[in-house]
């Protein structure tokens, strides 16, 4: 057999394996399903954007990367050792966290702009525009369990107990039962929801148009109080000891969750489209003027600034004692949370518009060029290599 023919056969077999992997419907075995993971776009229903138990050391050693035909349509999530990637080509793709192998995908039948929220074996996502629905899929079978027509669900819906909290551009906030998608409660604030809700202190906190933040009863959806801020709220709030809200006009607020009293207000110096990341008594907020700003969570005092000179649209991620963020020019930074010193940085292909996510040891970043990257410390490279070898042997 000629060398050219051998090479051709190898390439054809490799392509067939890739096509077969990408064509499989994603399913998991029951024993693999756990409650652990970064199961919604900002980690938990409190939308803190943080993992304070992380072991990530901060070095951006590339473990694996993959190129796709479509760009990210919504925020990433991590669950059951899988990266969940909602793609603009009307697919939801899955990647093994350690190796980047693709064990399968789901056809979304629309653009999955909400990202995917996961609870146990249930995954829920919404698609829009033109087709507007929420769909719940079973990880064990890959089959649809229920579907609801809801228009323009805001990215990053949250799970509170056995309910999905959905914020819709048509003016509604809904609590849907996870098991069957039935409405537990529905409310229509005076102003239209402008971002996904957050949860903490037994309350739902819903950002709305005209600078309004509503506190709702998690049990009934009843309005408890209203907070007015000096500008549009276009991103979810983070709920810790206080409610932390970043306003598009460049202010950050700390609000008492019990009564809605403004405890502090700080100017950070640029238009803000991002949610605060909150960890270990600090807030990290990026703005379109190209700075990441660290604030004291108790009083709003600005602790440090890191200037990049490039627009920041994706919310930062706090990972242990580090903070990670990217820019619209594809720059990715890891800083020390304490003082803003640069630990590492690199430049990726494509703008970073969706927040990075972490499994505590590795960092995952998607770009508008249709690329997904996995970074970790040097010792993680051996783990990734072993995983890729195992995958290769299993596919032979």
C-alpha positions in Angstrom: 0.0 0.0 0.0 1.4 3.4 -1.0 2.2 6.0 1.7 -0.2 8.5 0.1 -3.0 5.9 0.2 -2.3 5.1 3.8 -2.4 8.8 4.7 -5.7 9.2 2.9 -7.2 6.2 4.8 -6.1 7.6 8.1 -7.6 11.0 7.3 -10.9 9.5 6.2 -11.1 7.3 9.3 -10.3 10.3 11.5 -12.9 12.5 9.7 -15.5 9.7 10.1 -14.8 9.5 13.9 -15.2 13.2 14.2 -18.4 13.3 12.2 -19.8 10.3 14.2 -18.9 12.0 17.5 -20.5 15.3 16.5 -23.6 13.5 15.2 -24.3 11.6 18.3 -27.2 12.7 20.6 -25.7 13.5 23.9 -26.7 11.1 26.7 -25.2 10.4 30.2 -25.3 7.3 32.4 -27.1 7.8 35.7 -24.0 7.1 37.8 -22.2 10.0 36.1 -24.8 12.6 36.9 -24.0 14.7 40.0 -25.2 17.9 41.6 -21.8 19.5 41.3 -20.9 22.1 38.6 -21.1 25.6 37.3 -24.6 24.7 36.3 -25.8 28.2 35.2 -24.0 31.0 33.6 -22.9 32.8 36.8 -22.4 29.7 39.0 -25.4 29.6 41.3 -28.8 31.4 41.6 -27.1 34.2 43.5 -25.2 35.0 40.2 -22.0 35.7 42.1 -19.7 34.7 39.2 -17.2 33.1 41.6 -15.7 29.9 42.8 -14.0 30.6 46.1 -12.8 27.0 46.5 -10.9 26.9 43.2 -7.5 25.3 42.9 -6.7 27.2 39.6 -3.2 28.6 40.0 -3.6 31.3 37.4 -1.2 30.3 34.6 -2.8 30.2 31.2 -1.2 27.0 29.8 -3.3 25.9 26.9 -4.7 22.4 27.5 -6.9 22.1 24.5 -8.9 24.2 22.1 -11.6 23.5 19.5 -12.9 25.4 16.5 -16.6 25.4 15.6 -18.7 26.5 12.7 -20.8 28.8 14.9 -20.1 31.3 17.7 -21.4 31.1 21.2 -25.1 32.1 21.2 -25.4 32.4 25.0 -23.4 31.8 28.2 -21.5 28.7 28.9 -22.1 26.3 31.8 -20.3 23.3 33.3 -22.0 20.2 34.6 -21.3 16.5 34.9 -17.7 17.2 33.8 -19.0 18.7 30.6 -18.7 22.2 29.0 -22.2 23.1 27.7 -21.8 25.4 24.6 -24.9 27.0 23.1 -24.0 27.6 19.4 -25.4 30.1 16.9 -25.8 27.2 14.4 -28.8 26.0 16.4 -27.0 23.4 18.3 -25.9 22.7 21.9 -22.5 21.1 22.0 -20.8 19.3 24.8 -17.1 19.0 25.6 -15.3 16.8 28.1 -13.6 19.2 30.5 -10.3 17.4 30.7 -9.8 16.4 27.0 -12.1 18.5 24.8 -13.6 15.4 23.4 -17.2 15.9 22.0 -19.4 13.0 23.2 -22.4 14.4 21.4 -24.7 17.3 20.8 -28.4 18.4 20.8 -30.2 20.1 18.0 -31.8 23.2 19.5 -34.3 23.9 16.7 -33.5 27.6 17.1 -30.7 29.8 18.5 -30.2 28.8 22.2 -29.6 32.4 23.4 -30.3 31.7 27.1 -27.6 29.2 27.7 -28.4 26.0 29.5 -29.5 25.7 33.2 -29.0 22.2 34.7 -30.5 20.4 37.7 -29.7 16.7 38.2 -30.5 15.0 34.8 -32.6 17.9 33.5 -31.3 20.6 31.2 -33.4 23.6 30.2 -32.7 26.2 27.5 -34.7 28.8 25.5 -34.5 29.7 21.9 -35.3 33.0 20.0 -36.0 35.0 17.9 -38.6 33.8 15.4 -39.1 30.6 17.4 -39.7 31.4 21.0 -39.8 28.5 23.5 -38.3 27.0 26.6 -37.4 23.3 26.3 -36.5 20.7 29.0 -34.3 17.8 27.9 -33.4 14.6 29.9 -29.6 14.0 30.0 -30.3 10.2 30.4 -32.2 9.9 27.1 -31.5 13.1 25.2 -35.2 13.4 24.7 -37.5 16.4 25.3 -39.6 16.3 28.6 -41.6 19.5 28.1 -41.8 22.7 26.2 -43.3 26.1 26.8 -43.9 29.1 24.5 -42.1 32.0 26.2 -40.9 35.0 24.2 -37.3 36.2 24.4 -36.2 34.7 27.6 -33.3 36.7 29.1 -29.9 34.8 29.1 -29.0 33.0 32.3 -32.3 31.8 33.8 -31.8 30.4 37.3 -33.0 27.4 39.3 -34.4 27.9 42.8 -35.4 24.8 44.6 -37.6 22.8 42.1 -38.5 25.8 40.0 -37.0 27.6 37.0 -37.1 31.4 37.3 -37.5 33.0 33.8 -37.4 36.6 32.9 -39.0 37.5 29.6 -38.7 40.5 27.3 -42.5 40.5 27.0 -42.7 41.8 30.6 -43.2 38.6 32.6 -41.3 36.9 35.4 -42.3 33.3 35.7 -41.6 30.4 38.1 -42.0 27.1 36.3 -42.0 23.7 37.9 -39.0 21.7 36.7 -40.8 18.5 36.4 -43.5 19.5 33.9 -43.0 23.2 33.1 -46.3 24.2 34.6 -46.5 27.8 36.0 -46.1 28.0 39.8 -46.5 31.8 39.7 -46.3 34.7 37.2 -45.9 38.4 37.8 -45.6 41.5 35.6 -43.5 44.2 37.2 -44.4 47.8 36.3 -41.3 47.9 34.1 -40.0 45.2 31.7 -37.3 42.8 32.8 -34.0 43.8 31.3 -31.8 40.9 32.5 -32.1 37.5 34.2 -33.2 37.4 37.9 -30.9 36.5 40.8 -31.8 34.8 44.1 -30.7 35.2 47.8 -32.1 35.9 51.2 -35.3 34.1 50.3 -36.1 36.6 47.5 -35.9 37.0 43.7 -34.2 40.1 42.6 -35.3 41.2 39.1 -33.6 44.0 37.1 -36.0 46.0 34.9 -36.1 49.0 32.6 -36.0 52.6 33.7 -33.5 51.8 36.5 -35.8 49.6 38.6 -34.8 46.6 40.7 -37.7 44.6 42.1 -37.5 42.2 45.1 -40.1 39.4 44.7 -41.3 36.7 47.0 -39.7 33.4 45.9 -42.8 31.5 46.9 -45.5 33.6 45.2 -43.8 36.3 43.0 -45.4 39.0 45.1 -43.6 42.3 44.9 -41.9 43.1 48.2 -40.2 46.4 47.4 -38.7 48.5 44.5 -35.2 50.0 44.3 -34.5 53.0 42.0 -31.0 53.5 40.6 -29.6 56.2 38.4 -29.5 54.4 35.1 -30.5 51.3 33.1 -29.8 47.8 34.6 -28.8 45.6 31.7 -27.1 42.7 33.6 -28.1 40.4 36.5 -27.3 41.6 40.0 -25.1 39.5 42.4 -26.5 38.6 45.8 -24.2 38.3 48.7 -24.3 40.1 52.0 -25.8 43.0 50.0 -27.3 43.1 46.5 -24.6 44.3 44.1 -25.9 46.0 41.0 -23.9 47.5 38.1 -25.7 50.3 36.1 -25.0 50.9 32.5 -24.1 54.6 33.1 -21.1 53.5 35.3 -22.4 53.3 38.9 -22.2 50.3 41.2 -24.6 49.9 44.1 -24.6 48.0 47.3 -28.3 47.5 48.4 -29.7 46.1 51.7 -31.5 42.9 50.7 -34.0 43.2 53.5 -35.5 46.6 52.7 -33.9 47.9 49.5 -32.0 50.7 51.2 -29.0 51.9 49.2 -26.0 51.2 51.5 -23.4 52.6 49.1 -22.9 53.9 45.6 -19.6 54.2 43.6 -18.7 55.6 40.2 -16.3 53.3 38.3 -15.7 55.5 35.3 -17.3 53.9 32.2 -20.4 52.4 30.7 -21.1 49.0 32.3 -22.7 46.1 30.6 -21.4 43.4 33.0 -22.4 41.8 36.3 -20.2 42.1 39.3 -18.1 39.0 40.3 -18.1 38.8 44.1 -15.6 36.8 46.2 -14.0 37.1 49.6 -15.3 40.6 50.4 -14.5 42.1 46.9 -16.4 43.0 43.8 -14.9 43.0 40.3 -16.6 44.9 37.6 -15.4 45.6 34.0 -16.6 48.5 32.0 -16.5 49.6 28.3 -13.8 52.2 29.0 -11.4 49.2 29.2 -10.9 48.9 33.0 -11.5 46.1 35.5 -12.3 47.8 38.8 -12.1 46.1 42.3 -14.3 47.4 45.1 -14.8 46.7 48.7 -18.1 44.8 49.0 -18.9 46.4 52.4 -18.6 50.0 51.5 -17.9 50.3 47.8 -14.5 51.8 48.2 -12.4 51.4 45.0 -9.4 49.2 45.9 -7.6 49.1 42.5 -8.0 49.4 38.8 -6.5 47.5 35.9 -6.6 49.4 32.5 -6.5 47.4 29.3 -7.5 50.1 26.7 -10.1 47.7 25.2 -13.8 47.3 25.7 -15.0 44.8 28.3 -18.4 43.3 27.6 -18.2 39.9 29.4 -18.6 39.7 33.1 -15.5 38.8 35.1 -15.0 35.5 36.9 -13.5 35.3 40.4 -11.5 32.1 40.8 -10.2 31.6 44.4 -7.7 34.4 44.9 -7.6 35.3 41.2 -9.9 37.2 38.9 -10.2 36.4 35.2 -11.7 38.6 32.4 -11.5 39.2 28.7 -11.9 42.0 26.2 -13.6 42.6 22.9 -10.1 42.3 21.2 -9.6 38.8 22.6 -7.2 39.7 25.4 -7.5 37.4 28.4 -6.1 38.4 31.8 -5.6 36.7 35.1 -5.0 39.1 38.0 -4.4 38.8 41.7 -7.7 39.6 43.4 -5.8 41.4 46.3 -4.0 44.0 44.3 -4.7 43.6 40.6 -1.2 42.4 39.7 -1.0 40.5 36.4 -0.5 36.7 36.9 -0.8 35.9 33.3 -2.3 37.0 30.0 -2.8 35.9 26.4 -4.6 37.0 23.2 -7.2 34.7 21.7 -8.8 34.5 18.3 -12.1 36.5 18.4 -13.9 38.8 20.9 -14.7 37.6 24.4 -18.4 38.4 24.9 -19.6 35.6 27.2 -18.1 35.2 30.6 -15.4 32.6 31.3 -16.4 29.6 33.5 -14.3 27.2 35.7 -14.4 23.8 37.2 -12.1 25.0 39.9 -8.9 23.6 38.3 -9.3 24.7 34.7 -10.6 27.8 32.9 -12.9 27.7 29.8 -13.3 30.7 27.4 -15.3 31.0 24.2 -14.9 33.6 21.6 -16.9 35.1 18.8 -14.6 33.5 16.3 -16.2 30.1 17.1 -13.4 28.9 19.3 -13.4 27.4 22.8 -10.2 27.2 24.9 -9.3 25.3 28.0 -6.5 26.7 30.2 -4.9 25.3 33.3 -1.6 25.1 35.2 1.3 23.1 33.7 0.5 19.9 35.8 -3.0 19.8 34.2 -1.4 19.3 30.8 -0.5 15.7 31.6 -4.1 15.0 32.7 -5.4 16.4 29.5 -2.9 14.4 27.4 -3.9 11.2 29.3 -7.6 11.9 28.7 -7.0 12.4 24.9 -5.1 9.1 24.7 -7.9 7.3 26.5 -10.5 8.8 24.1 -8.4 7.8 21.1 -8.0 4.2 22.3 -11.8 3.9 23.0 -12.6 5.1 19.5 -10.4 2.5 17.8 
